[in-house]
Amino acid sequence: MDELVRLRGSIDNIDAALVHMLAERFKCTQKVGVLKAQHDLPPADPAREERQIARLRALARDANLDPDFAEKFLNFIVREVIRHHEAIRR
C-alpha cells in the first residue's frame, strides 16, 4: 500500500505541473490572439496546426506515448485557443 500512496502522490504532483504548464501556455496564446487581432490575422492557422500535430506525434512516439492520444490532446487545446482568439477578435 505504501507504493500505491507514493505513486498517487507522484500523479498528483504531475497533474499540478500539467495545470501550471497549461496556464502558462494559455497566457502565451492569449497574447498571440491579441497580435492576430491587431494584424487582422485569422484565429486559426491550419498550416501551423498540421506542423504542430506532426511534431507532437513524433515527440509522443519518442516518449512511448500513444501518438493518437497526443494528437487528440493537442486538438482539444487548439480548439480552445481558437475559441479564445475568436473572442479576442470580437
GIPE-V241301 format. One record per residue. N is the residue number from 0. SS is DSSP state (H for helix, E for strand, C for the rest). PHI is phi in degrees with one decimal (* if undefined). D_FIRST is the distance of its C-alpha to the first C-alpha in whole Angstrom. Layout:
BEGIN
n: {N;N}
ss: {SS;SS}
phi: {PHI;PHI}
d_first: {D_FIRST;D_FIRST}
END
This chain:
BEGIN
n: {0;1;2;3;4;5;6;7;8;9;10;11;12;13;14;15;16;17;18;19;20;21;22;23;24;25;26;27;28;29;30;31;32;33;34;35;36;37;38;39;40;41;42;43;44;45;46;47;48;49;50;51;52;53;54;55;56;57;58;59;60;61;62;63;64;65;66;67;68;69;70;71;72;73;74;75;76;77;78;79;80;81;82;83;84;85;86;87;88;89}
ss: {C;H;H;H;H;H;H;H;H;H;H;H;H;H;H;H;H;H;H;H;H;H;H;H;H;H;H;H;H;H;H;H;H;H;H;H;H;H;C;C;C;C;C;C;C;H;H;H;H;H;H;H;H;H;H;H;H;H;H;H;H;H;C;C;C;C;H;H;H;H;H;H;H;H;H;H;H;H;H;H;H;H;H;H;H;H;H;H;H;C}
phi: {*;-60.6;-63.0;-61.6;-62.6;-61.6;-63.4;-65.1;-62.4;-63.0;-60.8;-60.4;-64.7;-64.4;-59.4;-62.5;-63.3;-60.5;-61.9;-66.3;-64.6;-64.0;-60.4;-64.0;-60.5;-69.8;-61.0;-66.4;-69.4;-63.5;-64.0;-60.9;-61.0;-64.3;-60.8;-60.9;-64.9;-64.0;-103.7;54.3;-97.3;-67.6;-61.9;-103.1;-132.8;-55.5;-64.8;-64.7;-59.7;-61.3;-63.4;-66.4;-62.4;-60.6;-62.9;-67.4;-62.9;-65.5;-60.0;-62.3;-58.5;-62.8;-94.5;59.0;-112.3;-59.6;-59.5;-64.4;-62.1;-59.9;-65.7;-60.4;-62.3;-62.8;-60.0;-60.9;-64.6;-61.5;-58.4;-67.4;-61.7;-61.9;-59.7;-63.7;-63.5;-64.8;-66.5;-62.9;-61.4;-71.4}
d_first: {0;4;5;5;6;9;10;11;12;14;15;17;19;20;21;23;25;26;27;29;30;31;33;35;36;37;39;41;42;43;46;46;47;50;51;52;53;56;57;57;54;53;49;48;48;48;49;46;43;44;44;41;39;40;39;35;35;36;33;31;32;32;28;27;27;29;32;33;30;31;35;33;32;35;37;35;36;39;40;39;41;44;44;44;46;48;48;49;52;53}
END
